[in-house]
């Protein structure tokens, strides 16, 4: 049985990802790939992502923290009934 052996050279991609990861250590793949495309390099997204994962650059996703349970309070009731004639001075006819 004969299998095709790929002769890919990902050295350029590795160098570029190393450069970006040193310059922007807290950024993720999308930021790196966007910068690569803005520089005019036409590398396939799947190729760059494969190399990115092989280099173990993928960052841990930070999850939202759970808010503490709030204390339930009963609704407050007004002391007297609203008097609509008080508010009529703001209405212009």
Secondary structure in CASP SS format (residue, H / E / C, confidence):
PFRMAT SS
TARGET T0000
AUTHOR 0000-0000-0000
METHOD secondary structure of the structure
MODEL  1
X C 1.00
X C 1.00
X C 1.00
X C 1.00
X C 1.00
X C 1.00
X C 1.00
X C 1.00
X C 1.00
X C 1.00
X H 1.00
X H 1.00
X H 1.00
X H 1.00
X H 1.00
X H 1.00
X H 1.00
X H 1.00
X H 1.00
X H 1.00
X H 1.00
X H 1.00
X H 1.00
X C 1.00
X C 1.00
X C 1.00
X C 1.00
X C 1.00
X H 1.00
X H 1.00
X H 1.00
X H 1.00
X H 1.00
X H 1.00
X H 1.00
X H 1.00
X H 1.00
X H 1.00
X C 1.00
X C 1.00
X C 1.00
X C 1.00
X C 1.00
X C 1.00
X H 1.00
X H 1.00
X H 1.00
X H 1.00
X H 1.00
X H 1.00
X H 1.00
X H 1.00
X H 1.00
X H 1.00
X C 1.00
X C 1.00
X C 1.00
X C 1.00
X C 1.00
X C 1.00
X C 1.00
X C 1.00
X C 1.00
X C 1.00
X C 1.00
X C 1.00
X C 1.00
X C 1.00
X C 1.00
X C 1.00
X C 1.00
X C 1.00
X C 1.00
X C 1.00
X C 1.00
X C 1.00
X C 1.00
X C 1.00
X C 1.00
X C 1.00
X C 1.00
X C 1.00
X C 1.00
X H 1.00
X H 1.00
X H 1.00
X H 1.00
X H 1.00
X H 1.00
X H 1.00
X C 1.00
X C 1.00
X C 1.00
END
